[in-house]
Amino acid sequence: MLYRIITVVGGLVFVIILFGLVWFFCRKFLEHHGVTDQVKDRATVLATWTFAGISVGLVFAVVGALVLGPWAFYRTLSGHGVDISGGAAVWWGFAIVLASLVITALGFFGFLMLVGAY
């Protein structure tokens, strides 16, 4: 029973880590494209909607996160006035989602191996 509790708590920690990674990558994206006004707030809005897309996509299938996450990134980014084409925004969103999911998944599988659940 203790391992189940540890695994659930660890899973929740990794959800927080996933959001943190999405936020960090969104902030770096905005800074890379010259956004200087309210970068933290804009990154939070962009990360929140991207994370929501990832979450809804994960409910349907893992591949859904790779579709809905970048789409949410693109739709949210279009309201921020960043000078980037739609296709490039989708690819940037895909890269952010993929990198965040891979880093989080590797960490979570390492955690599961550490507690003996995998």
C-alpha positions in Angstrom: 0.0 0.0 0.0 2.9 2.4 0.8 4.3 1.9 -2.7 0.9 2.9 -4.2 0.8 6.1 -2.2 4.4 6.9 -3.1 3.7 6.3 -6.8 0.5 8.5 -6.8 2.4 11.3 -5.0 5.3 10.9 -7.4 2.9 11.0 -10.3 1.4 14.3 -9.0 4.9 15.7 -8.6 5.7 14.8 -12.2 2.5 16.5 -13.4 3.8 19.6 -11.7 7.2 19.1 -13.3 5.5 18.7 -16.8 3.8 22.0 -16.4 7.0 23.6 -15.2 8.9 22.3 -18.2 6.1 23.6 -20.6 6.2 27.0 -18.9 10.0 27.2 -19.1 10.1 26.3 -22.8 7.3 28.7 -23.5 9.2 31.5 -21.7 12.4 30.7 -23.6 10.4 30.7 -26.9 8.9 34.1 -26.2 12.3 35.5 -25.2 13.9 34.0 -28.4 11.3 35.8 -30.5 11.9 39.2 -28.9 9.0 39.4 -26.5 10.1 41.6 -23.5 6.8 43.0 -22.1 5.2 40.8 -19.4 7.1 37.7 -20.4 6.3 35.7 -17.2 2.5 36.4 -17.5 2.5 35.6 -21.3 4.5 32.5 -20.7 2.0 31.4 -18.0 -1.0 31.9 -20.3 0.7 30.1 -23.1 1.9 27.3 -20.9 -1.5 26.9 -19.3 -3.4 26.5 -22.6 -0.6 24.3 -24.0 -0.8 22.1 -20.9 -4.6 21.9 -21.2 -4.2 20.7 -24.7 -1.7 18.1 -23.7 -4.0 16.9 -20.8 -7.0 16.6 -23.0 -5.0 14.8 -25.6 -3.6 12.4 -23.1 -7.1 11.4 -22.1 -7.9 10.3 -25.6 -4.6 8.8 -26.5 -0.9 9.7 -26.2 -0.8 10.8 -29.8 -3.6 13.3 -29.0 -1.3 15.2 -26.7 1.0 15.7 -29.7 -1.9 17.1 -31.7 -3.9 19.1 -29.2 -0.8 20.5 -27.3 0.7 22.2 -30.4 -2.7 23.3 -31.6 -3.4 25.0 -28.2 0.1 26.6 -28.4 -0.6 28.0 -31.8 -4.1 29.3 -31.0 -2.8 31.0 -27.8 0.3 32.4 -29.5 -1.8 34.0 -32.2 -3.2 36.3 -29.5 0.2 37.4 -28.3 1.3 39.3 -31.4 4.5 37.4 -31.9 5.9 37.7 -35.4 5.9 34.1 -36.5 4.1 32.2 -39.2 1.3 29.7 -38.3 3.3 26.7 -39.5 6.4 27.7 -37.5 4.2 28.2 -34.4 2.7 24.7 -34.7 6.2 23.2 -35.1 7.5 25.2 -32.1 4.5 24.0 -30.1 5.2 20.4 -31.2 8.8 20.7 -30.1 7.9 22.2 -26.7 5.3 19.5 -26.1 7.5 16.6 -27.2 10.5 17.8 -25.2 8.4 18.3 -22.1 6.7 14.9 -22.4 9.9 13.0 -23.1 11.8 14.6 -20.2 8.9 14.0 -17.8 8.4 10.4 -19.0 12.0 9.6 -18.6 12.0 11.0 -15.1 8.8 9.2 -14.2 10.0 5.8 -15.4 13.2 6.4 -13.5 11.1 7.1 -10.4 9.1 3.9 -11.0 12.2 1.9 -11.3 13.6 3.5 -8.1 10.5 2.4 -6.1 10.4 -1.0 -7.7 7.1 -0.6 -9.5 8.6 -1.0 -13.0 
